[in-house]
């Protein structure tokens, strides 16, 4: 965790809030579709990957991955591009959040 990573992600086009403790997200191809709220914590590593299902060329790369405020993504978390994680969620170790999922505010997702 370093204060340089949020700045670097911002330079790559991501929207990153204040007070984040992030490791560099692996696998993301389009940082302009990444939105991270305030006080978010990433364990090591966090992967942000294209969805596992096939999309038409028109839909590729246009889905925003939204991670709300005060979210904790622990270790070995996989987030598919387009997933919506609302405020104060906890994403447990070795968990995949697929692109069609909306994690409601305050929920804990494991497995």
Secondary structure as the mmCIF struct_conf table of DSSP 4:
data_model
#
loop_
_struct_conf.conf_type_id
_struct_conf.id
_struct_conf.beg_label_comp_id
_struct_conf.beg_label_asym_id
_struct_conf.beg_label_seq_id
_struct_conf.end_label_comp_id
_struct_conf.end_label_asym_id
_struct_conf.end_label_seq_id
HELX_RH_AL_P HELX_RH_AL_P1 UNK A 3 UNK A 11
TURN_TY1_P TURN_TY1_P1 UNK A 12 UNK A 13
STRN STRN1 UNK A 15 UNK A 16
TURN_TY1_P TURN_TY1_P2 UNK A 18 UNK A 19
STRN STRN2 UNK A 21 UNK A 21
HELX_LH_PP_P HELX_LH_PP_P1 UNK A 23 UNK A 25
STRN STRN3 UNK A 26 UNK A 26
BEND BEND1 UNK A 27 UNK A 27
BEND BEND2 UNK A 29 UNK A 29
HELX_RH_3T_P HELX_RH_3T_P1 UNK A 31 UNK A 33
STRN STRN4 UNK A 34 UNK A 36
TURN_TY1_P TURN_TY1_P3 UNK A 38 UNK A 39
STRN STRN5 UNK A 41 UNK A 42
BEND BEND3 UNK A 44 UNK A 44
STRN STRN6 UNK A 46 UNK A 49
BEND BEND4 UNK A 52 UNK A 53
TURN_TY1_P TURN_TY1_P4 UNK A 57 UNK A 61
HELX_LH_PP_P HELX_LH_PP_P2 UNK A 63 UNK A 64
STRN STRN7 UNK A 65 UNK A 67
TURN_TY1_P TURN_TY1_P5 UNK A 69 UNK A 70
STRN STRN8 UNK A 72 UNK A 73
TURN_TY1_P TURN_TY1_P6 UNK A 75 UNK A 76
STRN STRN9 UNK A 77 UNK A 80
TURN_TY1_P TURN_TY1_P7 UNK A 81 UNK A 82
STRN STRN10 UNK A 84 UNK A 85
TURN_TY1_P TURN_TY1_P8 UNK A 87 UNK A 88
STRN STRN11 UNK A 90 UNK A 91
TURN_TY1_P TURN_TY1_P9 UNK A 93 UNK A 94
STRN STRN12 UNK A 96 UNK A 97
TURN_TY1_P TURN_TY1_P10 UNK A 99 UNK A 100
STRN STRN13 UNK A 102 UNK A 103
TURN_TY1_P TURN_TY1_P11 UNK A 105 UNK A 106
STRN STRN14 UNK A 108 UNK A 109
#
